[in-house]
Amino acid sequence: ALSDVGLYGLAVMGQNFALNMASHGFSVSVCNRSPDKVDTTVQRAKDEGNLPLVGFKDVKDFVLSLSRPRKIIILVMAGKPVDDTIAAIAQHCEEGDIIVDGGNEWFPNSLRRSKELEPLGIHFVGMGISGGEEGARKGPSLMPGGPRAAFDALEPILVKCAAQVDDGACTTYLGEIGSGNYVKMVHNGIEYGDMQLIAEAYDVLKIAGGLTNAELGQVFTEWNSGELESYLIEITAAIFKKKDDLAGANKDDYLVDKILDKTGMKGTGRWVVQEAAERSVAAPTITASLDARYLSGLKEQRVHASKILNGPTEIPSVDKQQLIDDVRQALYASKICSYAQGLNLIREAGVQNGWKIDLGECARIWKGGCIIRAAFLDRIKAAYIKDPSLDSLLIDADFANELNARHFSWRRVVSLAVASGIPTPSFSGSLSYFDMYRRANLPANLTQAQRDFFGGHSYNRTDREGVFHCEWTDAHHSIGNVAERN
Ligand code: NDP
């Protein structure tokens, strides 16, 4: 019998997603460049209860083992390997077949591949998958973008294999090709932001509040039962509780203290910052989180600089309980700003690329399976249901109330951090974002005056219509309304 679906690429993600589909009763054909991974996957399918999964070591046999229209999901390393794999698969496909790339792909690559496959009549879908190994096996968040008809054909599989939450499966049709990769990319940027905000909360609580790892574990556990409830807060609590069990290590030491303060990354966070700049969307929280990773990488330089550059030597005294409460509120408020930035970026890219992305649906499909899953995504979804054209999450009535109730705590945390020399770029970036967005007047009048002064870039006035320019060095001579003059 022919299989329902094919999966090519059997590393961590592919192997687990293949088993996920098979465990939901879909018959799955699998294939991989190196044949040993095919054997491993087939063996796992046997071990996990004789799941309906067949292995192939030849691409042609693999493709021909699928029922039509063929549905083939690729999960290989992003970039050229995806092109190589598509080329190998497509030559055996027929009109109407569907190829899905599930990798973390730069969205213009998906646009290009979609065009290349069009003359062959092959539908191409770029589908972001989040949730790592466990998500892939038990239910990830699936972010597909491509032809609607292709999504409809895939939908029964995606709906069953995605994470399930109270309001359905964590997948939806996001829009035309590129949209799924884009939403996944921004998801990763938000993930960077969340992780940096948590790191800053840790730093402030540890350095200014003097909290021990045991206390931090306790605090994060408590936070996970309130407004901050989320996967990242949950795993952070677990991290603070983990003792060092390496052979020869002191078993009373905490593992977190032994880990080198240098962060790795694979590049999706950088794409978000590039995109934000490209589309003129302010994303200071996410940008700061990327910068923090770059600076973390300069370990040797930092060790050297720490002997040359000075900061405050004393930390202002604080009420520990008050600090814990303030940091929780600052973290939550900063998080709202970060999600607002990410969602506004998705909206702007959607407008510019002709994708009709429903931001409330984005929030909903992130509720389960993925790394940024969090209780408050429900509230984001509700905000966009209330007003789909909401300019910013910040001004949704409920979020505005929360921000207004928290900003003093937020300011106390950022002030304390500044006074103590504790860098909190994402907390302060978020706070400045909030303060700029809520200001009817910014000092941009001066910036615009300077631009007119040195470059004749002209300016608008607050009291009159028209475009103005002025000879700034001659007090008595103003050229006035440029439009009228011309
Ligand atoms: P990797 O990104 O580590 O890629 C390894 C797979 O790619 C192997 O199957 C390998 O085949 C195959 N491959 C590499 N080069 C080629 C090539 N030229 N031709 C054919 N196959 C090739 O695998 P992951 O499972 O980690 O990730 C798959 C995708 O999912 C990536 O885009 C990744 O960014 C994304 N992703 C990963 C997550 C994770 O937690 N790991 C989470 C979310 C998304 P071989 O066995 O022969 O070497």
Boltz pocket constraint, residues with backbone or C-beta under 6 A from the ligand:
constraints:
  - pocket:
      binder: B
      contacts: [[A, 9], [A, 10], [A, 11], [A, 12], [A, 13], [A, 14], [A, 32], [A, 33], [A, 34], [A, 37], [A, 75], [A, 76], [A, 77], [A, 78], [A, 80], [A, 81], [A, 82], [A, 84], [A, 85], [A, 102], [A, 103], [A, 104], [A, 105], [A, 129], [A, 130], [A, 131], [A, 132], [A, 133]]
      max_distance: 6.0
